Amino acid sequence: MPRFDDADFGVDAAPSGARSPRDHRSVAGSLPIPSDANNTVEIPATRSSISDAAQFMHNLSLSPSTRDRRGSRNSFGTSLPIPRSPRVSRLSSVARAGDESVSRDILASQIQDMSQEKVAAAKNMAFAFDIDGVLCHGLEPIEEAKETLRMLNGDNELGIKIPHILLTNGGGKTEAARCKQLSEILEQPISTDQFIQSHTPMQALSEYYETVLVCGGEGQAIREVAENYGFKNVVHPKDILAWDPTVSPWGFFTEEDRLEAKPRDFTKVKFDAILVFADSRDYATDFQLCIDLLLAENGKMLTRSKNPNERIPIYFSQGDLIFPTNHKGPTRLTLGAFRIALEAQYKALTGEDMERVIYGKPERATYTYADEVLRSWMQQIHNENTLPQNIYMIGDNPMSDIIGGNMYGWNTCLVRTGVFQGEDNDPQNPANFGVFDNVLEAVKAAVRKELGQEFKFKWNPKVNPVVHGEGQSAIE
């Protein structure tokens, strides 16, 4: 696996004496079998009740905990490269925050001139929002999120834009497509320049690898994502399935897949890396192709390497095991489940741990990249190329949003509208700024702390800048 020189992206190793999943299980337990039925016979187990998967589990797959002080789930301390610029190979913004009338801009400017201390405090704070479970559930908005974004975009007593970015472990589409969708759902303009998906920093890998297998997402949209990032030769799993349908005995291949696929003789293609950008929609095919290439000699299909440690690298855009949806029951499995299953398969076949690299929250590289995006966004909305000192991470997942923000030194807020549903703070990864019912309550608490308890969260169109109070507007 290639190594990177960026010392800033180094990670901490797992603590000595770290326990495996087997340590947390009791071998004495058994499945509850009804004993009052006369026509059943209980057959004693002939092997351990420990899960088959547990013996193959890579110990780094365990969710990190603030209590363990582990900084990364990546194999062997591997560093993560990120782009040196927040907009390398990015699509242009699809929406800009700032559609107020000229008269309101002038009036807000006058108010801000007379409230310089508050303005300075507003520019010295910023928010980083998770999306699913914080701002929306799938395509359904969380109503408090709409009011939150309106306030941060200028619907407040100063008429000032308070810096904020969206930092999500979601993905599967281009940044432009996702921002357009979110702008419609949340009824507020969201720019690609303030938006980070799990795989956005992975564009840096295009400088290292030329031919890549890219997995995940709906249809073949992920191909456009990778090509937009600058990868020269992007192969989608359906391309290989179109070339040889027998490669995946249990996969599915539709007529639409056939029309979009780009088959060729893949025995003549040397793959440099595997990039899992988003959740698989065809587990059978993606599992099979990942295993094929991980076991291949020099990244070539239909070959097998004699040394399993000499293989092409595999990258995952994020490591979350579960995520919130609009499903009424418990949270759903996501990309981390695919990764853990692939690790178990690899170890069962080779006896070796599968080296892999994970981006997304809570990896330090993602937060370092977020700093660059925030600094650039400050330049756009306030013409100041600075990084606010008081940054608040608002998330619903203690194992990614909160642990990542805590370890990076941000203020963290845990909301109850997604993965987390507890009454008290999470015991393993407690939010250092507190727990809130929803994103609006969290933002209000942070703004009051930084700008004062009396700060008003609505713009008053009749405010008089001369007296800075109620009355006829000076420009009417």
N, C-alpha and C positions, 0 to 999 in steps of 0.2 A: 504494500500500500504506500502511495506517495506520502512524503512528509512535507510539512510547510514550515517556513522560517519565521512566520509571524508570531513572535513570542507573546504578544499581547493576547493571543487567543488560546494560550495554554490553559489546561484544565487540571483540576485536582483529582488525584487518584482516589479510588474507593478506600475507605478506612480499613486498616488491618483488622482481621477477624470478622469481616463482613459475613453475614449469614446468607445462606442460599434459601430459596423458597422451601426446600425440604425441612429446614430448621423450624419453620412456622406451622408444620403440619403434625398431626398426631397419627401414628401408625396403628393406634388401637381402635380407631373408629370404624364404623361400617355403615352402609346404606340402611335406612330404616325399612325393614321388610315386614309386612303385616303377619302376625303370628296366629291370628285367630281364624285363619282359613284352613279347613281340614284337607283341602286338595293341593296344598303347596308344601314343598320341601326346601329347606334352606341348605344350600351347598356351601361348606366352608371355603374361604378364599384360599387359592393355592399359591398366591404371590402377594407381595406387599401392597397395601392399600394406597401407597404414595402414588400420585398421578404419574402416568408415563411421561408426561411433558416435563415434570419437575426435574428429573434426572438429566434432562438435556438442556435445561434452562441456563442461559448465560446470566451470571449473577448481576451483570450491569443492566439487565432488563428491569430489575426492580425499580419501582418509582423512587426518585430521590426524595430525601426529607431534610428539612432545615435542621432537624435534630442530629442527623448524621453528618451534616456539613459537607455533603458531597456536591461538587460543583458540576459534574457532567455525567451523562450516561454513555459517553463515547468510549470506544475500544482503545485501550492502551494509551490514553492521554493524547489521542490524535487531535491536532489543531484544525480549526475550521477557517478557510479563507472567506473573506467577504469583499464586496466591491469597494474600491477606494473612493468612489463617488456614489451618492445615493441614487443617481439616475443613469448609470451606465446601462446601455441597451434597454432602457425602459421606454414604454410607450408614453406619448405626451399626455398631460392631464386631460381628463374629460370633464371636469367640473372645477370651478374656482369658488372659494369661499369669499363672497363679496358681491351681492347683487342689490345692495341698498341704494336708495335714491341719492342723487348728488346732495340734495338739501340735508338729508340725514347725516351724510358723511361730514358735511361742513359743521353741523350742529354738534356731532359727536366729537369732532376735533376741538371745538371750542371748550366743551366740557372737559376733555382730557387735558387741555392746556391748563385748566384751573384745578386739576386734581392729580398733579404730577406724582405725588407719593403713591397713590393708589394705582396709577398707571404703571409705575415702575414695579410694583408688587405683582400686578397682573401679568406683566411680561416676564417676570422671574418665576412663574409657575407654569406647569404644563401637565397634560394628561395623556396617558397611553391606555387605550381601551382594547380589551379583547372584544370580539364580535359576538360569536354564538354563545348565548347564555347571558350576555351583558347588554348588547344593543338589539338583538333579535333572536328569534328561534327559527332557523331556516329562513323561509321567505316571509315570516310573520314578525313585524316589529314589536319590540317592547315599548309600550306607549311612553313611559318615562324617559326613554332614550331620545325620542323626538324633542321633548322639551329641553333635555340636557344639551343637545347639539345646537338648538336655537340659541340658548343662552351663551354658549361658548363662541358662537359665530357672531355675537354682537347684541343679542337681546338681553342687555343688562344695563345698569344705570350709567355706565361709562360709554356704552356703545362700542366697546372694544372687543377685538377678537382675542380670546385666550387660547394660546397654542395647544393643539391636541393632535395626536396621531392615532391610527388604528393599527394594532399589533396583534395579528391573529395567527393561530396555528392551522387555520383553514387554507385551502388552495384548490388547484385544479383548473383555474381559468387565468387568463391574462389579468394583470392589475387593472387595465382599462375596463374590461368587461365586468369585473367584480365591483369596481367603483361606480359604474353606471347603474348596476343593479341595486347597490346599497343606497345610492342617492335617491332612487325612486322609492325604495322601501321606507327609508327614514325621513324622506321629504326635506333633506338638507344636502347641499353640494359637498361631495367628498372627492378630493383630488388624488390622483395616483401619487402625487408628491408628498402626501401625508399618510401613505398606506403601505403596510408591510405584510405580505403573506408569508407563510412558512417557507416557501421556496424562493421568495424574492432575493435573499442574499446568495442563493445558490447560483445566481448568474455569474459569480466570480469563477465558478468551476469551468466555464467555457474557455478560460485561458489555459486550462490544464488538459482538457479532454476534447477530442474531436468527434469521435463516433460513440454515441451513447444510446442505450436502451432506456426509454422513459416510460414509466408506468403510472397508472392512476387517472382519476377524473372521468367525466362523462364523455362518451364517444371518443373522438380523437383530438379534442380541444387541447390536450396537454402538449401535443406536437407544436402548436402555434406558440405556446408559452416558452418551450425550450428554444425554438428558433428565434424568438424575439430576444432571448437572453444571449444569443450569439453562438450557440452550438451549431457547428457546420453540418453534421450528419446525424440527424435525429431519427431513430428507429422506434416505431410504436409496436407493441406486441401483436396487433392485428396485421402488421406488415408480414411478420414471420408466419402467422397462422394462414395468411393468404398464400404464402410460398409453399408451406407444407402443413396441411390440416391435421396430419397425424402427430404433430409435435405436442398437441394438447388433447388427449383423448376425451376429456370432460369439459373442454372449453366450448364457448358458443361463438358463432360467426354469422352475422346477419348480412342481408343484401346491402344494407347501408354501410356496414363495415367493409364489404368488398369494394364498394365504389370509392371509399376514402383511402383504402390501403395502398401501400407502395411496395409490392413484393419485388424481390430480386433474389439472386443466388446467395444466400447468407453463409454458405460454406466459404465464400471468398471475402467475407467481411470480418475485420478484426474489431471487436468491441473494446473500448477503452474503459468504460465504467457503466454501472447501472444506477439510474436516478429514479427513486420512487417519490414522485412529486405529490401524490394525493391518494386517497382511498381507492383501492381496486374495485372495479365493477365486474371483473372476471377473475376471481381468485384462482381457479384451476389453471388458467393459462399463465397468469402472472407468477404464481408459485413455480410452475414447471420451468418457465423460461429463466427466472432468476437462478434456480438451482442448476439448470443446464449451463449457464454462463459462469456461475461461481465454481463449478467443477471442471470447466473447460480448460484446455491448454491455450494460454496466451489469448483468451477472449474469443475463441473461434468455435462456432456451433459444430455439433456432432463430433467433438473431441473430448477427451478426458485427460486431465493433468495427472501425472504420477505423484505430484507433491501438492496436497490441498492447500498448503500455506502460500503457494505462488498462484495468485488469482487476481482477477480485476477487482477494484473496489466497488462497494455498494453504499449509496448515500440515501438517507431517508429525510424528508423535509421536516418531520417533527416526530415526537415520541409519545404523544398522548394515547392512553389506552381507551378512554371513554370521552364522550362529548355530548352536550345537550342538544336535543332536537325538539320538534313540536309533538313528539310522541308523548302520550299521557303517562306512560309508565316510567321505569328507570332509564337512566342515560344509556346511550347506545355505544357499542364498540366502534373504535376508529383505527387509524393507521398503526398505532402501537400494537394492536392485536395481530395485524398482518405481520409486523416485524418479528414479534415474539414467536409466532408460529413458524416463520421462515428460519429463525435461529434454531428452533428445536429440530426442524427437518434437517438442517445442515449438520448439526451435531450428531443426529442419529445416523446420518450417512457417512460422516467422516471421522467422528470421535473428537473433533476439534471445535473450539469456539469460533463462531463466525465474526470476524472483525467487521465493524460497520461504523458509519459516521452519521450522527443525527444533528440536524439543524433545528430551528424553531425554539420556542420557549421550553425549558428554562436555560438553554445554552447561552453562555456569555457572549458569543459572537453575535447573536441576534440582538442583544441589548446594546452592544457596541455599535452595531449598524443603526439601531434606533436613535442613538445619540446623533449620528450624522444626519439622519432624516429630520430630526427635530431642529437641529441647527439650520439646516437648509430651509425648513418651513418658516422658521423665525425670520429668515432673510426675506422670504416672499411676503409675509403678512405685516412685518414691522420694519423691514429694511435694516435688520440688526443680525449680523452673523454671530449669534451667541447661543449658548446652551443654557436654558433656564436651570436654576439651582434646585427648585422644589418640584420634583417630578412625581406624579401619582400614577401608579399602575392599578387599574381597576379590572378585576377578573373574577371568574366564577370557579376556577379550577385551582385548588391549593397546590397541586403537584406540578403545575407549569407556570401559571400566571403569578402566583404568590411566591413560590420558592425562588423563581427567577428574579423577580423584583427585589425581594429581600436580599439576595446575595449580591445584587448589583448596586445596592444602596439606595433604591427608590423607596418612596412611601407606598405601601400596598393596602388596597381596599378589597375586601372579599364581599361579593354580593350573593344573595340567595335566589337568584333567578335562573340558575343553570345547574352545573354539576353539584355545587355545594348547597345543601338544604338545612344545615344545622342551625341550632339556636345560638350556641357559643362559638367562639373562634376555633379554627381547625387545630387540633392538638399537635399534629406533626409539622405543619407549615402555617403557623399563625400569621395573619395579616397584621403588620405593625401599626397601621392607622385605624384598623377596626373592621367590623362586620356591619353590613347595611342591607336593608330590604331590597334596594334596587340602585341602579346607577345614578339616578337623580339625587337620592339621599347622600350617596357617597361624594358626589361632586359638590353639592351644597356645603357639606361639612368641610371639605378641603378649601373651598373658596372663602368661607367664613373665617377659617383659621388664617389664611394668607391676607385677606382683604378686609377683615373686620366683621363682627357679628351683624352689623347694620347694613351690610352690602345688599343692594336690591337686585333681584334676578330678572327684572323686566325693564325694558327701555321705555322711558316716558317721553312720548313725542311732544309734550307740551312743556318740557322743562325749560327754564330760563337760565341760560349760561351765565348771565350777569349776577344773579343771586344764587344760582345752582340750587334751585328749589322749584316748587310748583309755580305755575304762572304761564303767561303767554310766551310762546317761542320767540326768540329774538329775531328770527329770520322771517317771521310772518308779517 
